[in-house]
Amino acid sequence: MISYLKLKNFRSIIDAEINFSSTRLNVLVGANGSGKSNLVRALDLIGEIQKGDLSSAIATQGGQRSIIPKAIPMKKINSVETQIGYRLELSRPDNYRENLSPPSASHEISFRTRTRNIITINKEIITFYQPLAVAEALSRDNNLKKKVYKKWSRGRDSSLKFIRDIKNDIAIEAKPQFSEANIGGYIHWFGFNFIENLGSQIEQKKDVLFLLNQIIKQSLMSSKKLGPSETLLRFGRGLFSFSTHASIFRDFAQDIKRFDFNVEKLRSDQQPTGEVQLGSLGENLPAAIRWLTKGEEQQIKWERVLLTLQDITPYVYNVRNNLLRSGKEYIEFLETKSGRPVESWDASDGALRSLAILIALESHPVGQTLVIEEPERGLHPWAIRFLFNHIRDAIERRKIQVIITTHSPQVLESVDPSEVFIINRSHNQGTKVVSVADTVSETVISPGDLGRLWVKGLIGGFPQDVEENADN
C-alpha cells in the first residue's frame, strides 16, 4: 500500500504531503475545487510512471502545462520544478524477520520542461528498504543453510539507494556497504544467483564482491542510453530486473487504480470482450460480472457482492448479463415479486454505482490500492453504512488499501478520525492536507460526530472566500 505522498508544483498543490492511515482506509474531504481530485491524479501518475517514460506519463495528464499550478504565469512554466515522492509498504515474504519493519520502497523524482517542451529529469532516487532481510527470507525458502541466513542482515536495517542526477550519472549507495559478510545477501536480492552457481571457480568472497561490482558497473555504463525523460525504472530493468523485491514494488505502483464511475457508462450496452477488469469509469461492467460468476472461488466473491447489494437495494435479489440481438452485453437487475427484470438503462443510479463499487472491491488485486471518488453519489444516507461495512470487510479479507474522496457527512460518520484528511486550499499556499487526528483530539470526538463537525465548518474543509483566503 502507499504510505506516503509528497507533491510540489502539481496542479493546485504548491507543496503538500500526506502520511496515509495504517488502517488501509483513507478519506479525503474538502470543498469543491480544494484539490482532492488533484491528489488522486497524482496517484494515477504514479502508476503511469512505472512504464519508464515520464513524458508519456505526463501526457496522460494533459501535458506539462496542465500539471503546473495555474497561479504560475506561462512565461515562468519552464523554470518551475515539479516534484513527486511516494513510498510503498510491501508484503512480508515468508520467513521474514519479525523484529524488522516490513520491506518497502520509495521513489522521488524532480523534473521540469526545458527547450522545445522536452521534459527533463533533474534528480531521481529509488530506495529499497530491507533488501538483506528480504534476501534472507527468500533464501530460506530455497533451503539454503541456516548459517548463511544469519550472516546477511543480522537482524538490522538495510537499504539500497539508486541516485540519478541531471547529468544522467547514476550512483548506488548500500547500507550497510557491500562487504564479504553481506555480499551473498545482496547477490540474492539482485537475483544474480548465477554468481553463486559458479562454485569452485570463485574461491574467495572478495572475488564475488569484485564480480558483483563489475556487473553493477556495466549496468551503470548502459544507463547512458537513457533519454532526459526516461526514469530509473527503465534503467532498473537491466540492473534489478531479476529482483523479486523490485518487481513487487513495480507491481504495487502499477496496480494503483482510480474509479470515478460514470452512470451513463454503467447503463450502456457494451461489446463483449476478453478483458475482465472493470474500467475506471465503469466500462466493462458486464464482462466483470461474467468473470465473478464463474468458478467456485469467484462465486464466493459474487455472493458477497449480492448480499451487500441487497442491503443497499432491498428489492434486488440478483443481477445477470444478457445479450442484445446486436451481440452487445448489458446487465439486468432481478427484483422480488417482479415479473420482468430491470435493464441497466432503467436501473437507479444508486444501484448501478453500488454494484460497480462492490465489484471493484472484490476484483482488485489482493494487497493493492484502489481509489474511489465520491462513493456516496446516488446512495440514500442510510445505505452508506452498509457500503462501508463491506469496504472494511474487503480491506480485512483482501489486505487492499482504499482511498476515498467525499462530500458526505454520512461517510465521515462511518470512519475513524485517524482515517480522515481535510483538504484546504488558500490563494498563497495552494492545496494543503491536514489529518483530523492532528487537528482535533480523538478524545473530544464522539462516534458519529465527525460529519456534524465538518458540516458546521469546525474542522476545515469548507468553501472560503477567496479574498479572505488570500490574507491567511
N, C-alpha and C positions, 0 to 999 in steps of 0.2 A: 504494500500500500504506500501511497505518497504521504510522507510525514512532515515535509517542509517545502514551502514555495516562497521564493523571493523574486520580485519583479521591479525593474527600473525602466522608466520611459516606455511603458507598454500601454497603449490606448489611453484610458483615463488615469492610469496608475503611474504616478511620478516616482514613487519609492514606497514599496509596501512589502510586508512579509507575513506569512501565516504558518503557525505550527498546528497541524491538524490534530483533532482529538484521537486519543489512543483507543477509544471505543469503536472506531471504524465508522461512526455515523457523524457527519458534519453538516450543519445547516447554515447557509448564508442568507442573511436577511438585511434588507435595506430599501431605501426609496427607489422609485423608478429613475434610471439614469445614474445611480450611485456607483455602478461598476461591478455588480455581481456577475453579469454575463461576461465581462472582460476577464475576470479571474478564471471563469470556466473556459474561455477561449484560449487562455494561456495553457490550460491542461490539454486542450486539443492540439496545440502547437507542440507540446512535449512528445505526443505520440507521432506526429509527422516528422519531428527532428530525427527520430530513430532510423529513418530511411537513409540518413547520411548526408543530405544536401540541404543546407539552411535556406538557400534561395528558393528552392522548390517548396519547402515547408512554409515559408512566409508568404509565398504566392497563394497558398490555400487560405490565407487570412486576408487577402486583398492587396498584398504587396507591402513594401516598407512604409509607404506614405500612410497606409491605413492603420498601422500599428503604432506610429509615433503620436504622442498626445496632441490633440488639436490646438492646445494652447501654444504650441511651438510654431513660430512663423515658418512658411515654406522655405524661405531663403536660409534658414538655420537647420533644416532637417538633416542635411548631410554631415553636420558637426555633432549631432546628438548620438550618444551611445546607448543602446538598449541592452539590458542585462536580464538573463533568466537563469535562475538557480533552483534546483529541486533535489530532494533526497527521497529515495525509495527504500522502505524496510522490506527485506526479502525473507522468504520462509527458511526456517532452520532445517538443514539436512538431518537425516537420521544419524545418531551417534554424535551429535554436536555437543560441545562442552556447555553444560548448564550454567556455569559461573560467568560466561561471557555474554555480552549483548548480542542480539541477533545479527546476522550478516546484513549489510546494506550497501548502497552505492549512491553517490551524489554526482551531479553534473552541473557545472557552471559555464555559461557561455556569454561573452560580450561581443557585440557587433555593431557596425554602422554602415551606412551607404557611402561609398566612395564615388569616384567619377563614373559617368555613364550608368548610374543607378546599380552599380555592382555592389552586392553585399559582401563585406569583408569581416572575417572573424578577427577580433583584436586579441582575445585571450580565451582559452578554454581549459577547463580542468575536469577530469573524470577521476573520482576516488572510489576505490573498492575497500570496504571495511571488513576486517576479519578474514583475509584470504588464507592465512595459515590455519585458522580453526576450521574453515570450510574444507581445505585440503586434507586435514586430519580426518574429518568425518567421512569424506568421500573415500579416502584410502582405507579406512577401517572397513567400509562396505566391500572393498576389494580384497579383504582378508590379508592385508599386509601385517607384518609382525607388530605386536603391541609396543615393543621397544622403539620402533621407528615412529610410531604415532606420538609418543611422549616428547620427542625431541623438537617438534616443529614450533608450536606456539607456546608451550609450557604454561598454558592457561592465561596468557597475556594477550592484550590487544595488538592487532597488526593492521597495516593498511598498505595499499599500492596506489600511488597517485601518478596520473599521466597528465603532463602540463604542456600545452601548446601556446606559443606566443605569436605576435603579429608577423614575425619573420618566418613563421611556419616551422620553427625549430621545436622539437619535442624532447622532453626530458621525462625520466621516470624516477620517482622517489619511493623507496621502500622503507617501511618502519615495522620491525627492525630491518636494517640493511641486509642485503644478500651476504650470507656467511656460510661457512662449512656446516654450521649447526642447523640452519634452517633451509638450505638450498633445496633439499628434497621436497619440502612443503611448497615452495614457490614453483618448482617444476610441475608438481601435480596441479597447482592452481592454474597455471598457464595451459595445462593439457599437453605439455611436452613430454609425455611418458616414454616416447621413443628413446630419449636420452638414457633413461634408466635401463631400457632394454638392451643397451649396448654392452652391459655386463662387464666382462673382464677387459674389454677394450678401454675402459676408463677405470683406472686403478685407484685414483685418489679423488676425494671430494673437491679439491681445489680445481681439478680438471673439469669436473661437472660444472662448477661455478664459472670457469672460463668459457665453457661451451654455451651456457645459458646467456652469458653476457654478449657473446658473439651473435647469437640468434636475435637478441633484442636489438643489437646494433644494426644488423641487417634490416630489421623491420623498420627501425627509425630512418635509415637511409631511404627506404622505399617511400616513406611518408612525404618526401619532397614532391611526389606526384600529386599531392592534394591541392585542389584549387582553393581560392580565397574563401569560398563559402562551404567547402566540404568539411564536415566535422570529424572529430576524433573517432566517432562511431564508425566511419568508413575506414579510417586507418586501422582501427582496432580489429576489423575483420581479418587482418593479416596477423596481428600480434596476439590478441586474446580471443580469436575466433574459436579456439578449442576449449576455452574455459567455461565450465558449467555455471560458475558464479556470474560471469559477464553475460552469458546467454540468457539467464533468468532475469537479469536486470533489463536487458533489451525487451524481453517478452513482457515484463510487467509494465514498462513505459509505453510500449506499443499498444497494449490492450486497454489503456485508459480510454473510455468511450463516453461520449455525452449523448443524452437522449432529450430532445425537445419535441415531443410528439405533436404532430400536426393532424388535427381531426380529419381534414379532407383527405390526407394520405391514408389514414386508418380506414376511412369509409370506402375508398375506391377499390374497384376490382383490379387485379394485378396479373400480369403474365406469369405462369408457373416457372420457377427457376430452381436450379440445384443449390443455390445459396440458402442456408437455413438460419443465418443470423439476422436478427431484427435490425433494420436500418435506424439511423439516428433520428429520423423524422417519423418513423412508423412504416417505412417501406418494408415489404416482405413479410407482413404480419401473417397472411395465410400459410406461407411456407414454414414460418417459425412454429405455428400451431401444428402443422403436419408433422414436423420433427419432434415436437414434445409429446405427441400422442402415439409414437412408435417405440416399442421396446419397453421392457419391464422397468428399467431404471428411469427412463424418460416419463413413463406413465405415472410414476410416483410424484414427479415434479408437477405434472399436469393436474393431478388430483389436488395438490396444494393450491395451485392457481385457482381451480374451480371453487374450492372451499372458501377462500377469501373473497372471490368474486361474488359468491352467493351471500356473504355477509354484507357486501357493499351494495349489491343489487339483488334483493331477496327474491324477485320473480324469476331470475335466470337460474336454470339448473344445469345447462350445458352449452357449449359452443362448438361449432363444427365448420369445416370447409365445405364449399360447394362449387360447382363449375357452371359457367355460362355457356351458351352454345358456341360462343366465340373461342372457348377454351380457356378464358381467364378465370382466375380463382377469386372468391370472395368469402366472407365469413357470415355465419348465421348464429343468432342467439336463440336458444330454445327456452321458452318460458313455461312455467307451470300453468295448467288449465288454459292453455292457448292452443288453438287448432293449428295455427301456421307459425313458422319461425319468423323472427325479425331479422331482416337483412341488414348488413352493416350500414348501408346508406340511410336506413330508417332508425338505427340504434341511437341511444342517447350519447352525448359527448362523454359523460362520466363513465359509462360502461365501457366504451372503446378505450379511453385513456387508462382506466384502471386495468383492463385486460393487458394492454401493451406494457404498462409498468411492471405488472406481476410476471409477465413472460421475460422481460429484461432481467429481473432479479433472479429468475430461475435458470436462465440460459447463459448469463455472462460467465466467462471463465472463472473457475474457483480461485480465490485469493486475490483477484484483480479489482480494479477501481472503476466504478461507473458513476456518472453524474446525471442527475435527473432534474430538469428545470421545471419548477412550479408544479409538483405532482398534485396539488390541490385543485387545479383548474377543472371545473365541471363536476366536482365532488360535493355532496352535501357535507356540511361541517361534522355531522355525526359519524360519517363514513370514514373520515380521515384517521380515526383511531384504529380501525380495522386494517387500513393500509399500512400504518406504521408498526402495528404488531407484526405484520408479515415482513416488513423491512428488517426489523430487529431479529426475527427468527431466521431470515435468509443470511444476515450477517453472521449469526452464530453458527449456523449449519455449514455455510459455504465459505466462511472466512473472507467474504468480499468487503470492500470499502465502498460506502455510499456517500456521495456529496450532493446536497440538495440546495437549490435556490428557492426562496419562497416569499410571499407577501401575506401569509396566513397566520393569524394568531392561534388558530386551532393546531397548526403544525408545531408552533412553539410550545404549546401546552402538552405536546406528545413527546418532548425530548428533554434531556437534562441540560441545565445551563452551561455545563462544560463542553457541550456539543454545538453551541450556538456562537456564531461570529457576526458581529454587527458591521455592516459596510456603510461607511460615511464618506462623503465627498465634499471637499472645500475648493474654493477658487484657487487658492495658493498651493495647497498640498496635494490636490488630486484625491484619488481613492485611497482610503485607509481602512485597515482591517483591525477590529478590536474584539478580543474574546470576551463574552459576557462574564465569564468566571474572573477575568481580570478587572472588570468594571464594577460588578456588584457581588458582594459576598453571598455565597450559596446559602448561608445560614439565615439570611433575611428574605429569601425567595421560597414561598410555599409551592408545593406541587400545583401546576396549572396556572401559576401567577405570571409566568414569563410573557405569555401572549398579551395579557392585560397591561403589563408594564410597558411593552413595546407600543401598543396602540395609543397609550397616553403620552408617548414620547419621553418616557423617563429613562430609557437605556440607549437612546440614539437610534439611528437607522430610519429617520423620518425626513420628509421633504423640508428643506430650509430655504429661506430667502437668499438669493444669490448675493445681494449686496451685503446682507448680514454675514454671510459666509466669508466674503472677501475680507472682512475686518478681523476674522479669527486667526 
